[in-house]
Amino acid sequence: NNITCDIDNYSILFIDGDNLKDFNQISYEAGNLAIYDIAAIISKSIRKTDKLFRWLNGDEFIVFAANISKDELSFLAERIRLSIQNHFSTQPVNATVSIGISMSPIDSCNLKQILENAEIANRNAKKAGKNQFLFFSDIKSKQRQ
């Protein structure tokens, strides 16, 4: 099971806002400000070497993290999740985030596949109740059982 990849150890965190549409009931400006706040919180929560990108929809973000262990990823994802939860706990909408995580080389060597796996993990986190993070590898291992 020794897979070698061009870039050995990296992970993608696929972060999607929960309940942000409720801000648009207040105003679209409130929705945009909530997305801006989430981006700022993620940016402050990640390591200097990590890269943050806004994804296809307004409230989806991707963090590319190299040279990071599963334990460190758990710590990072929980820091992001908790910081966002705490920030919005005093707002008119209790927005949170769901985070899906995929790791190379554990889940794949292909960047596109890692991204798709992180999206799948994110959808599973949302289905499981939102405001949490899930690893794609944990979903895979449950499916095998």
N, C-alpha and C positions, 0 to 999 in steps of 0.2 A: 504494500500500500504506500510505497514511497513515490509520491508525485513530485516532480520538480517543475517549477514555473519560471518564467522570465523574471518576474518580480515575485520574490518568494513569499513574503509575509505582508499581506495587506488585507484590509477589510473595508466594507462599505456599510454605512448605517443609512438606511432609508427612513427618513423622518417625515411623518405626515400629521398635520394638525387635526385634532379632534374637536368637533363642535364649533369650528370657526365660522360656519355659515350663519350661526346665531348672531354674530357681530354684524352681519349685513342687514339683519332685521333692525338694528339700531341705525346704521348708515354704512355705505360702502367705504367711507373714510375710516370708520371704526374698524372695519374688516382689514383694510390696508395697514392701519397702525398695528393691529394685532399680529399680522404677518411680519411687519418690520420688527416688532418686539421679539418674536420667536427667533428671527434671524440673528438679532443682536445677542440674545441669550445663548443660542447655540455657539455663536462665534466666541463668546467669553468662556464657554464651558470646555471647548476642545483644546487640544495641545497646540503649541506653536507650529508643529510640523504637519498637523492635519489640514486638510483642504475642505472648505465648505462651498457648496454649489446650490443654487436654487434650481429645482427640477421643473418638470413640465407644467404642472399646475401651480397656482400661486402659493399654496400652503404646503408644498412638498420640498424637502431639502435632502441633499446627499452629503455625507461626510466621508471623505476618503482618508483612511488612517493606515499608515504603513508601520511595520515593526511593532505590533501590539498583540498582546496575549488575550486569550478569551476572558481571563479575570479582569484585565485592564479595560477591555471593551465593556464588560458588565458595569464596571465602576463609571466609565465615561457615559454610557447610555443612561444609567441611573441618575448621574449628576445632571444631564440634560433634561431628563424627564421631570425630576423633582424641582429643578430651577424654574421650569416653565409652569408646572403645577402651582408652585408657590407664588410666582409672579401674578398669575391670573386668578388666584384665590380671592383677591380683593377687587376684582374687576366685575363689571355687570355680567360677563359670561365666564364661566369656569372652564376655559379652554385648556386642553392638555395635548400631548402628542403620543402617537404610537410609533414605535421604532422597530424596524426589521433589520437584522444584521446577517451578513454573509461574509465568510472568510475564505481567503486563498492561502494555501492550496487545499484546505479541508473540504470546501464545497465545490471548487472548480479552479482551473487555471485561466479560464476564459473570462475576461472582464465583463463582457455582455452577459454571460451566464451568472456571474457574481451579482451584478446589478439586478437581474431578473429574480434571483434567489432572495435578495434583500427585499424586493417588492412583495414576493410571496410571503415572506416572514412578516412583513408589515401588515398585509391583509389578514393574516392569521392573528396577529396581535389585536387588530381592530375587532375581528369576529369574537375573540376571547374576552372582549369587554373594554377595549381601548386603554389609554393611559398606562402602557407597559411596553417592555421590549421583549423581542423573541429572536433567538438564533435560528437560522435556517437549518443548521446541523441538528438542533434539538427536534425540530419538526420532522426531519428525515428519519431520525432514530425512532421516533414514536410510530411512524408509518411502517417501519420494518417489524415492529413488535406484534 
